Every structure is written in C-alpha cells, then in structure tokens.
C-alpha cells in the first residue's frame, strides 16, 4: 500500500473538493486523529509559519494598530505573497503558500521591481497569489494558531493578537533570529514591491532556516511538546510526537506516514522486530493509533466493495435492479474465490490474523491484504472481484483483531453518535448478529445494507442539509444506473506535517534521531 508522506496542496486550487466520504465512515477516523494530534492540520505544512504569523500580528499591532478587517487583510496577504517570493528565490521552498504564483512572478532582471501588491490586495488588478480571501492564514493556519495557543482574541476588536503564554515570546524570538531583516521586510510589505536583491537579503526568514541553537527553535519545541501549556490536547500531541521520534529511532530514518501507521498498528517493523515502549502513557497512545488504523482499514475495505459494485454497475448502461446487481457482484466474487465458506464464522476461521500485521511478504497480513484490495491504477482503476475478495478477507481479519479490545474501541469511538459516525463500533454490532447465516446471503446483506444503501443515505443527508449532490448512483423507475465512481481512500492523519515539523526543528533527519532528538526522548 503506497501512502504519501506529505501531499502538498496546490494552494490556488484549495477550494476543490478532495473527498466525498461516500459511506460516512471516514469522519470517525478523522475525529480520532484530530484528538491524537491537535494543533497541526494536513495543510499546516511548515512550523515556521506559526512564528511568522505571531510576528506579523505583533508588528501590525505596533505599527498600524487599526481595527478594520480590510486593513489587516491587506497587510496579511502582502506578507504572505512576499514570503512566497522570498522562498521561491531561495530555491523553491516546499510547503509555502503561493509558491507556484511566485515562480511565474519572478522577473528576468535582479533590479526590476516586483509589484506584488496588485496580486495581494483585495480587489487587486493582478492574478491573485491565492484565491482565498484571507490567504493561507484563513485557509490553513489561523484555526491551528488559536488551538495551539499562539494567537488570542482581543477583547475590543477582531484582529488576532499574540498570546501572552506563547505568541509574544515567539514573535520576539522570531524577529531576533533575523538580524536586520525585519524592518526591511516590513517596509517591503508596506510598499508592495521588492527586487530580487531584496528577496536574496530576506533568505534567513524562509521555513527551512530555523537556527539549531536559537530561542525561536526552543519555543516551537516547547509549544509542540506541551511544555508551555499542559492542557489535555497538548499532552495528547506530545505523546504522538514522542511516538514519531521513537519511530524514527527504531527505523533509523525520517519515517514516512506509511511506515509509522504500520509500525504502530503491528507493534513491530516489517522484519518482525518489536517496537517496545516502556512508558505506559506512550503505549496507551500507540493503542489509540491502533484503533485509528483498524477503523481506517475497515472503511477502506467497505469503500473497495462500493467501488466494485459501482464498476460492476457500469456494465449496465441502461440500468439494472438492485437485486440483480447484488447477485452479480456476489457471483463474480465467488467465481474468483479459491474457497467458498458456508458461513461468516467459517470465513473468519479461514482467515486468522497474521502474527505481523505489517508484513509486506506474508500474504495473510493486513498490509498485504490492503495492498491487494486497492484497485489497479488508483481511484480511476477498475476494482476487480479479486480486489473485493481481498477487502472481505481484510474485514474478517480486522474484526477478529478488534474483537479482543472492546474497551479500547469504546474509549476511542464510543462517544461518537452512531447515526452520523459509522465506525468499528457500529460494524461490530452488525457482524456479531450474523451468527451462522449463509455466507452468500451475508455478502448480499453486507453490500446492500452497509455499502450501497448506506451510501444513498449519506448522499441524501448531504443533499438535504448541505445542498451537495454527491450521489454515485441514480435510481429511476425501479432501475439503478451509475452516475460516478469513487475511492477507495485512506484518511490522512496529519502525520506528514508533524514529521516535517520535527525535521524543521532539527530533531530527526535521514538517519533517524539527531542529537537534539535523542536528548528529547532520553529519560529524565
């Protein structure tokens, strides 16, 4: 299974929808990883933006002091555009908003002025560096800056201000690390112009240039690892970040998201080497991520069955009945199955969980089955009966694993409203009621009740309450027809940005933990 470590959004197209959650099951995984890694999101790509915005808020308060939203918006957007230009000039820094615009905006001559105000000011005459009205601050960082405690709300106006606990010190440390850059950078923001020479002189401000032995770096570390604030969210984030550090030490590399997911789920690496955690609190956090991965594997498997049903429906351009589609789907799966069991319990007995869930070689491992279930060619590829069979085997394995930890499931997923959050909790109840039901009829029920009808119910609710038409199936006069196809996809649990943050803070590198990272995980 190939899962990208970090998918950089094309910021100028940020409003495009990237997922429909056709079965209403991804939301339970998302709810869980948000609790396990708060203060970071999938679009907060570089940690230095946290200091950058704290500093901008402080500068604006000191030098402008106005409380009009449009004035703050213009200052903010100009600053972001200048940051993108500086990052582009320094080699095309990744994870910077507006970098694609900046690459096109760069002039041929070093002394030719770059008039970026026209691209940043609301209603400017040039192509916007970003379409979002409030820039990347509004689209990505703003909510996280408040959540993690960098920014606070003022009592007399709506302009953000640095918090006393973190933001004020971070703003000062950010500025102190830049020498004589801040005054010239602010002057360029106010003028709305810069030259290549200016951008070259601003290079120290880009995200990858956080000094190893600076107060700024230490404040980021203390903030992320819950040393400044010790709220429950800060403690949860700290535990997850420590799991990442220990994962880097165990794997002796800067880990990918995929490597961490399977290491924490299996409790061992691909070679079977155990991943020991002597700290009970860290082991408890790993078990929460185990629940997350289990839940994600389940909804991925269900979405694979949906994709298989949709691709099968595509062979009926004039439409067919739901009953005929279900019978065709199950018959095709049976034709390709090596052994057809009599009941669901017999099927589970034929598919016991592998000793190493993350093994890439064991054909019964969760990793191997999830890879086998993925349609060829990604979302656009056709889902075959073989993919569907692998998904069914994966469901059987996941349900057997999670049956041994009902309290852990209840602790992590039990408070979610089962009417709106379908998860391992709701599906455990379904499979527990199967008993010795005929396996063929079980698959008919599974695809009909938990996949097709559930999708129609979810799409109906989205249309009714959000006005979004997300139906993948059209129904007319007793026949159903394919409207569109989707999935399957895994959720993206914020781990990519978190890994990048730790790299930016010189805690992990290509060899695993750095000396600074080793000091951080060493026993007190």
C-alpha positions in Angstrom: 0.0 0.0 0.0 1.5 3.3 -1.0 0.6 6.2 1.2 2.2 9.6 0.5 4.1 11.0 3.5 3.0 14.5 2.7 0.8 15.7 -0.1 1.3 19.4 -0.8 -1.9 21.1 -1.8 -1.9 23.2 -4.9 -3.0 26.3 -2.9 -4.5 28.1 -5.8 -7.0 25.3 -6.2 -7.6 24.8 -2.5 -11.4 25.0 -2.8 -11.7 21.9 -4.9 -13.3 19.0 -3.0 -10.8 16.2 -2.4 -13.1 13.6 -0.9 -16.8 12.8 -0.6 -16.7 10.2 2.3 -19.3 8.3 0.3 -20.1 5.9 3.2 -19.9 8.4 6.1 -17.1 6.3 7.7 -14.1 8.5 7.2 -15.4 11.0 9.6 -14.9 8.7 12.6 -11.2 8.2 11.6 -10.8 12.0 11.2 -12.4 12.7 14.6 -10.0 10.3 16.2 -6.8 11.6 14.6 -7.8 15.2 15.4 -7.8 14.2 19.0 -4.5 12.4 18.8 -2.6 15.3 17.0 -4.3 18.6 17.8 -2.7 21.9 16.8 -1.5 20.6 13.5 -3.5 20.0 10.3 -2.9 18.4 6.9 -2.4 21.9 5.5 -0.1 23.4 8.1 3.0 22.4 6.3 5.8 24.3 7.9 6.3 25.1 11.6 7.9 28.5 11.0 4.6 29.8 9.8 3.5 29.7 13.4 6.2 32.2 14.3 5.7 34.2 11.2 2.1 34.9 12.0 2.8 35.7 15.6 5.4 38.2 14.5 3.0 39.7 11.8 0.3 40.1 14.4 2.7 41.9 16.8 4.1 44.1 14.0 0.6 45.1 12.8 -0.5 46.0 16.4 2.6 48.1 17.0 2.9 49.8 13.6 -0.7 50.1 12.4 -3.0 49.4 15.3 -6.0 49.8 13.1 -9.0 47.5 13.8 -10.5 47.5 10.3 -10.6 44.0 8.8 -9.6 45.1 5.3 -6.5 46.8 6.6 -5.3 43.7 8.4 -6.3 41.5 5.4 -4.2 43.6 3.0 -1.2 43.6 5.4 -1.6 39.8 5.9 -1.9 39.0 2.2 1.0 41.2 1.2 3.2 39.5 3.8 2.2 36.0 2.5 3.0 37.0 -1.1 6.4 38.4 -0.1 7.1 35.2 1.9 6.3 33.2 -1.2 8.6 35.3 -3.4 11.4 35.0 -0.9 11.0 31.3 -0.6 10.9 30.9 -4.4 14.1 33.0 -4.8 15.8 30.8 -2.2 15.3 27.6 -4.3 11.5 27.0 -4.3 10.9 26.1 -0.7 8.3 23.4 -0.3 5.2 23.8 1.7 5.0 27.6 1.1 1.6 29.0 0.1 1.7 30.9 -3.3 4.9 29.3 -4.4 3.5 28.4 -7.9 2.4 32.0 -8.4 5.8 33.2 -7.2 7.7 31.1 -9.7 5.7 32.9 -12.5 6.1 36.3 -10.9 9.9 36.3 -10.7 11.4 38.9 -13.1 14.3 38.5 -15.6 16.4 41.3 -14.1 17.7 41.4 -10.5 16.9 45.1 -10.2 13.5 45.0 -11.8 10.8 45.8 -9.2 8.3 43.1 -8.4 5.0 44.8 -7.8 3.2 42.2 -5.7 0.6 44.4 -4.1 -1.5 44.1 -7.2 -1.6 40.3 -6.6 -2.2 40.5 -2.9 -4.5 43.4 -2.1 -8.2 42.6 -2.1 -9.6 43.5 -5.5 -6.0 43.9 -6.9 -5.5 44.2 -10.6 -3.1 41.2 -10.9 -3.6 37.5 -10.7 -4.1 36.7 -7.0 -1.3 34.8 -5.4 -4.0 32.9 -3.7 -7.8 32.8 -4.3 -8.7 32.6 -0.6 -9.8 35.9 0.8 -7.8 35.5 4.0 -4.8 33.8 2.3 -3.3 30.7 3.8 -3.8 32.1 7.2 -7.5 31.8 6.8 -7.4 28.5 4.8 -5.0 26.6 7.0 -3.1 28.2 9.9 -5.5 30.5 11.6 -7.6 27.9 13.4 -4.5 25.9 14.5 -2.7 29.0 15.8 -5.6 29.6 18.1 -5.9 26.0 19.1 -2.3 25.5 19.9 -2.2 28.8 21.9 0.0 31.1 19.7 -2.8 33.7 19.0 -5.5 35.1 21.1 -8.7 37.0 20.5 -8.6 40.7 21.5 -11.5 42.0 23.7 -12.1 45.2 21.7 -11.7 44.1 18.1 -11.4 41.0 15.7 -7.8 41.4 14.8 -5.7 38.5 16.2 -3.0 39.2 18.8 -0.1 37.1 20.0 -1.0 35.2 23.2 0.8 36.1 26.4 1.7 32.4 27.0 3.4 31.6 23.7 2.7 34.2 21.0 4.5 37.2 22.4 7.7 35.4 23.2 7.6 33.6 19.9 7.2 36.8 17.9 10.2 38.4 19.7 12.3 35.3 19.2 11.3 35.1 15.5 12.4 38.7 15.0 15.6 38.3 17.0 16.8 35.5 14.8 16.5 37.6 11.7 19.0 40.3 12.4 18.3 43.4 10.4 15.8 41.7 8.1 12.5 42.5 9.9 12.5 46.3 9.3 13.3 45.9 5.6 10.8 43.1 5.2 8.0 45.2 6.8 8.9 48.1 4.6 8.6 46.0 1.5 5.2 44.8 2.7 4.0 48.3 3.1 5.4 49.4 -0.3 4.1 46.3 -2.0 7.2 46.0 -4.1 10.6 44.1 -3.9 13.6 43.3 -6.1 15.4 40.1 -6.5 18.2 41.6 -4.4 15.7 42.3 -1.7 14.5 38.7 -1.7 18.0 37.4 -1.5 18.7 39.5 1.5 15.5 38.1 3.2 16.6 34.5 2.8 17.0 33.9 6.5 13.3 34.2 7.0 12.3 31.1 4.9 10.9 28.0 6.7 14.0 25.8 6.5 16.3 28.3 8.1 15.3 27.9 11.8 18.6 28.0 13.7 19.6 24.9 15.6 20.6 26.8 18.8 18.0 29.6 18.8 15.3 30.7 21.2 12.8 30.5 18.4 13.5 26.8 17.8 13.2 26.1 21.5 9.9 27.9 21.7 8.5 25.7 18.9 9.7 22.6 20.6 8.2 23.6 24.0 4.9 24.5 22.3 4.6 21.3 20.3 5.6 19.0 23.2 3.3 20.6 25.7 5.9 22.2 27.9 4.4 25.7 27.8 0.7 24.7 28.0 -0.3 21.4 29.5 -3.9 21.0 28.5 -5.2 17.6 27.5 -4.8 18.4 23.9 -1.1 19.4 24.4 -0.5 16.2 26.3 -2.0 14.1 23.5 0.0 15.9 20.9 3.2 15.4 22.9 2.6 11.7 23.1 2.1 11.4 19.4 5.2 13.4 18.6 7.2 11.2 21.0 5.9 8.2 19.1 7.2 9.7 15.9 10.6 10.3 17.5 10.8 6.8 18.8 9.6 5.5 15.4 12.5 7.4 13.7 14.9 5.9 16.2 13.5 2.4 15.7 13.6 2.7 11.9 16.8 4.7 11.8 15.4 7.1 9.2 13.0 10.0 8.9 9.9 7.8 8.7 7.1 8.1 6.2 3.5 8.2 7.3 3.0 4.7 5.9 5.9 3.3 8.0 4.5 4.9 11.2 1.0 3.7 10.6 2.0 0.1 10.2 4.7 0.2 12.9 2.2 1.5 15.5 -0.5 -0.9 14.3 1.6 -4.0 14.2 3.8 -3.1 17.2 6.8 -4.3 15.1 8.5 -3.4 11.9 8.3 -5.3 8.6 11.1 -7.7 9.8 9.2 -8.5 12.9 11.5 -6.5 15.3 9.3 -5.4 18.2 8.6 -1.7 18.8 9.0 -1.5 22.6 7.6 1.4 24.6 8.5 1.2 28.3 6.3 4.2 29.0 2.7 3.2 29.7 1.4 6.6 28.5 3.1 6.2 25.2 1.9 2.6 24.8 -1.6 3.9 25.5 -1.2 6.5 22.8 0.0 3.8 20.4 -3.1 1.7 21.1 -5.2 4.7 20.3 -3.4 4.9 16.9 -4.0 1.1 16.6 -7.8 1.8 16.9 -7.4 4.6 14.3 -5.7 2.3 11.8 -8.1 -0.5 12.4 -11.0 1.8 11.7 -9.3 3.2 8.6 -8.7 -0.3 7.3 -12.4 -1.1 7.8 -13.7 1.9 5.9 -11.2 1.4 3.2 -12.4 -2.2 2.8 -16.0 -1.0 2.6 -15.2 1.6 0.1 -13.4 -1.1 -2.0 -16.7 -3.0 -2.0 -18.5 0.1 -3.1 -16.1 0.7 -5.9 -16.5 -2.9 -7.0 -20.3 -2.5 -7.0 -20.1 0.8 -9.0 -17.7 -0.7 -11.5 -20.0 -3.7 -11.9 -22.9 -1.3 -12.4 -21.0 0.4 -15.2 -21.6 -2.7 -17.3 -25.3 -1.9 -17.3 -25.6 1.4 -19.2 -29.4 1.1 -19.4 -29.6 0.3 -15.7 -30.5 -2.8 -13.7 -32.3 -3.7 -10.5 -30.5 -3.6 -7.2 -31.2 -7.2 -6.6 -29.7 -8.2 -9.9 -26.6 -6.1 -9.2 -26.1 -7.7 -5.8 -26.4 -11.2 -7.2 -24.0 -10.3 -10.0 -21.4 -8.9 -7.5 -21.5 -11.9 -5.2 -21.4 -14.4 -8.1 -18.4 -12.7 -9.6 -16.6 -12.7 -6.2 -17.5 -16.4 -5.8 -16.2 -17.3 -9.2 -12.7 -15.9 -8.3 -12.6 -17.1 -4.8 -10.2 -20.1 -4.1 -12.5 -21.5 -1.4 -16.1 -20.5 -0.6 -17.1 -20.9 3.0 -20.5 -21.8 4.4 -20.8 -19.1 7.0 -19.1 -15.8 8.0 -17.6 -17.6 11.0 -16.2 -20.2 8.7 -14.7 -17.4 6.6 -13.1 -15.9 9.7 -11.7 -19.3 10.6 -10.1 -19.5 7.2 -8.5 -16.1 7.6 -6.8 -15.8 11.0 -4.9 -12.6 11.8 -1.2 -12.8 10.8 1.4 -12.6 13.6 2.9 -9.4 11.9 0.1 -7.2 10.6 2.5 -5.0 8.8 4.5 -7.7 7.0 4.9 -7.0 3.3 5.7 -10.7 2.5 3.0 -12.6 4.4 0.0 -12.9 2.1 -2.3 -13.1 5.1 -1.1 -9.8 6.7 -3.3 -6.7 7.0 -0.7 -4.8 5.0 -0.7 -7.3 2.2 -4.5 -7.6 2.1 -4.9 -3.8 2.0 -2.5 -3.7 -0.9 -4.3 -6.5 -2.7 -7.7 -4.7 -2.2 -6.5 -1.5 -3.8 -7.8 -1.2 -7.4 -5.1 -1.0 -10.0 -4.3 2.4 -11.3 -5.6 4.2 -8.2 -9.0 5.8 -8.0 -9.5 5.6 -11.7 -8.6 1.9 -11.9 -11.2 -0.8 -12.2 -12.0 -2.7 -9.0 -12.0 -6.4 -9.7 -13.5 -9.4 -7.9 -10.0 -10.2 -6.6 -9.8 -6.7 -5.1 -13.2 -7.3 -3.4 -12.2 -10.7 -2.1 -9.1 -9.2 -0.5 -11.2 -6.5 1.0 -13.5 -9.1 2.5 -10.6 -11.0 3.9 -9.3 -7.8 5.4 -12.6 -7.1 7.1 -12.6 -10.5 8.6 -9.1 -10.0 10.0 -9.7 -6.5 11.4 -13.0 -7.7 13.0 -11.1 -10.6 14.7 -8.4 -8.3 15.9 -10.7 -5.7 17.4 -13.0 -8.2 19.0 -10.3 -8.7 21.6 -10.3 -5.0 22.6 -13.9 -3.8 23.1 -13.0 -1.4 25.9 -10.3 0.2 23.7 -12.8 0.7 20.9 -15.4 2.1 23.3 -12.9 4.5 24.8 -11.9 5.9 21.4 -15.0 5.6 19.3 -17.9 5.0 21.8 -18.8 8.7 22.3 -19.5 9.3 18.6 -23.1 9.5 17.6 -23.6 6.2 15.7 -26.3 7.8 13.5 -23.7 10.1 12.0 -20.4 8.3 12.7 -20.2 4.8 11.3 -17.2 3.0 12.8 -15.9 -0.2 14.2 -18.5 0.2 17.0 -21.4 0.1 14.6 -20.0 -2.6 12.4 -19.0 -4.8 15.3 -22.7 -5.0 16.2 -23.6 -5.9 12.6 -21.1 -8.8 12.4 -22.0 -10.0 15.9 -25.5 -10.6 14.7 -24.6 -12.8 11.7 -24.3 -16.0 13.6 -24.3 -18.9 11.3 -26.0 -17.1 8.4 -25.3 -18.4 5.0 -22.1 -16.8 3.6 -23.6 -15.9 0.3 -26.5 -14.2 1.9 -24.1 -12.4 4.3 -22.3 -10.8 1.4 -25.6 -9.8 -0.2 -26.6 -8.1 3.1 -23.1 -6.6 3.6 -23.0 -5.0 0.1 -26.7 -3.9 0.2 -27.0 -2.6 3.8 -23.6 -1.5 4.7 -22.4 -0.2 1.3 -25.0 0.7 -1.3 -27.9 1.7 0.9 -25.6 3.4 3.4 -24.1 5.5 0.5 -27.6 6.5 -0.6 -28.5 7.5 2.9 -25.3 9.6 3.4 -25.7 11.3 0.0 -29.3 12.1 0.8 -28.3 13.7 4.1 -25.6 15.8 2.4 -28.1 16.9 -0.2 -30.7 17.8 2.3 -28.6 19.6 4.9 -25.6 20.9 2.8 -27.0 21.2 -0.7 -24.2 19.0 -2.0 -25.3 16.4 -4.7 -22.9 13.5 -4.0 -24.9 10.6 -5.3 -22.9 8.0 -7.1 -26.0 6.1 -8.2 -29.1 7.3 -9.9 -32.4 5.5 -9.4 -35.4 5.7 -11.8 -38.4 3.5 -12.2 -37.0 0.6 -10.3 -33.6 0.6 -12.0 -30.3 2.0 -10.8 -27.6 3.5 -13.0 -24.0 4.5 -12.5 -23.6 8.3 -12.1 -20.0 8.5 -10.9 -17.4 6.4 -9.1 -15.1 7.0 -6.1 -12.4 5.6 -3.9 -11.3 3.7 -2.0 -9.1 6.1 0.0 -7.4 6.2 3.4 -7.7 9.2 5.6 -4.6 11.4 6.0 -3.9 11.6 9.7 -1.7 14.8 9.9 1.4 12.8 10.4 3.2 14.1 7.3 3.2 17.8 8.5 4.2 16.6 12.0 7.2 14.7 10.6 8.2 17.8 8.6 7.9 20.0 11.7 10.3 17.7 13.6 12.7 17.9 10.6 12.5 21.7 10.6 13.3 21.7 14.3 16.4 19.5 13.7 15.0 16.6 15.8 15.0 14.0 13.1 16.9 13.6 9.8 17.5 10.9 7.1 19.4 8.8 9.7 16.7 8.9 12.4 17.1 10.9 15.6 19.5 13.7 15.7 21.5 14.5 18.8 18.8 17.1 19.8 16.1 14.4 19.2 17.9 11.9 21.3 18.1 14.4 24.2 14.4 15.0 23.9 13.5 11.3 24.2 16.1 10.4 26.9 14.6 9.5 30.3 14.5 12.5 32.7 
